[in-house]
Amino acid sequence: MARRNTDASAGDDAGSAASWRTVAGLRRGIGVRLLIGVLIFSSVITLIMTAVQLYMDYRYDLDQIERRLDEIGEGYPDIIGESLWHLDREQLRIVVESILKLPDVQAVTVRETGTGHPLQIMARRRQSTPVITRELPINRVVEGKLKQIGTLYIEAALTDVYRRLMGEALVILVSQGAKTFLVSLFILLIFSRLVTRHLATIAQFMRRYDFHHPAGALALKRRPPATPDELDQVVMSFNDLCTNLRVAYHNQQTANEALKLDVAMRIRNEDALREAEQRYRELFHNMPMALMLMRGNFDIFPALHKAGVTDLNAYFDAHPDVLRRLMSAITVDEVNARSVELFRARDAAQLVGPAGRLWTESPGTLRRAFESRYHGEARFDEEMKVVALDGRVIDVLCTLSRPQPIGSHTPTLLGMIDITDRVRVRDKLQQLETDLAHAGRISLLGELMASIAHEINQPLGAVAASAQAMQNWLNRPEPPLDEVRELTALTLASARRASDIIVRTRAMAAKSKPRRELIRLDEVVDEALLLLSHEIQARGVEVWHRPAIFAPRIMADRTQLQQVVVNLTVNAMQALASHGVRHGKVVLTIAVTAAGQVSCTIEDNGPGIREDNLTLLFNRFFTTSEGGMGLGLAICRTIIEAHGGRIEADNESTLGGARFTFALPAGE
Ligand code: ADP
């Protein structure tokens, strides 16, 4: 109950507030301003019109008075002249009194002229100003001549005129004022009914309009006119505007949402980018390897691709200026602390700038790096030598990485790891392995010495026998020159054969540096078998060589590969002998593998290899033979792997014994 009271009082308050607003609104409203405007305008017009009207009436009244005075001047002078001639005072008084009775006349005086005691009759009604006076001569024909005998003086007052005009003005003003007020009020009512209340409705609708929850269309509370008027046009325009605004608002909201998402995504992306950048910076500067950010100008590459250049190396040979230009365009933009350390520089600034000095010791590396970039490779690794700022030469493993896609100006990240110690150890190891291989060869030659000696002895024996025969023939009186010639040729062949074997044995025994050349694996097998020919014969083993005439050549050290073939063949023959195989058979097959490598398989019909020894065979000092050192296969593996190949053993030979296969990459 109390609540209802409160509501009611609140409602009253709201009502009074609303009516106060209405009154205030009315005071400020168009209607009141219209009313005031109409009133002021009408009043001004009324005043002007009244003033004009009064002025006209005033003129008219003046004219009336003038005309009346004129009529007096026309009608009375004769009678007054007659009465004045006869000095008839009574008659004159009657005439003067009758003139005084005329409207607006306030004083009349008749005065005789030309005598010492002029007769004067005067009558006055009142005394007020302003006045219109008229002095009329009174004439009479005396002795045939017109003579003025007196003067009629008339004074007309404007008091009545003014009173009349005042009354008239009052009537006009009151009636016009009332009329103006009523008309204005009526206009105000009509205007309010026709326009103002609808404007208020529109204003209220607009005030309450909410884009989020739009009400229905705006409609005026009135009977619609036959043809839409200005208010209908306003309503229609407003409704159209609302629809357009709603659509625009909706579009704007959609765009805002999209923008918000876009902005959020951008912010996320930017954060991620910043983080990535930060991580990259930290990585770049704290990586435990020398890093350099480099730039070059490779604008020429697309043109070369277009021109169909595939062999950039050959192109560089033909156009050294292009290579020089590319080299000189490379600059170092940024280096990390490890680079400063590696190059023994004072600070990073010493290393930033042209990058030419990086490649002075290994120009080939830069050339190959260009080729790799030309072929769109994201990475390039190679060992190279660089010169530090103090002149020391350092071995480094250089890694170039280029972000994809690689454009003409895409920067390159150069990473360098100091491998000087590693290279030194590796060189030492290589030297040791070379020495070991050499020792292996010497031991192999030792094993074969008897055969080799026999191999050399045989042609030497033939040479000696031939020389003896020739000497006998030459001692004859007629030496048989044709036979001598024939035997000389045979002798020469035998001597060459002996010399050949010595050369090969020497070559195998020599401690020369490994030397790579393009050779045929079939030739290597032939030469190895030549060295072993006596051994083979002595052991009574059947050895077959199945060549591959069209196999590509390989880039290898001839002596080392001979050593491998001799080793594997001797091993096979030893295995055959150790098991007393009667018809020993060894087959050497050259082939091209599916991967394009050139392989050599040496298989026998011996006992094969024990399954559990298969994984141990290539270990150093693994041997099953008495007096064996167990180095032969280990040396073979070192040699083959140093040539970038692989060697393996199994028991898959079709001959029934062991099978050793090594494969080497084609060199052409
Ligand atoms: P060594 O000949 O001094 O024993 P190798 O390294 O040449 O050393 O050989 C290691 C071992 O491999 C040999 O002792 C032998 O047991 C085994 N082996 C090598 N070739 C063959 C083969 N063709 N058949 C059977 N076993 C073999």
Boltz pocket constraint, residues with backbone or C-beta under 6 A from the ligand:
constraints:
  - pocket:
      binder: B
      contacts: [[A, 567], [A, 568], [A, 571], [A, 572], [A, 573], [A, 575], [A, 604], [A, 606], [A, 607], [A, 608], [A, 609], [A, 617], [A, 619], [A, 622], [A, 623], [A, 624], [A, 625], [A, 627], [A, 628], [A, 629], [A, 630], [A, 631], [A, 632], [A, 633], [A, 634], [A, 657], [A, 658]]
      max_distance: 6.0
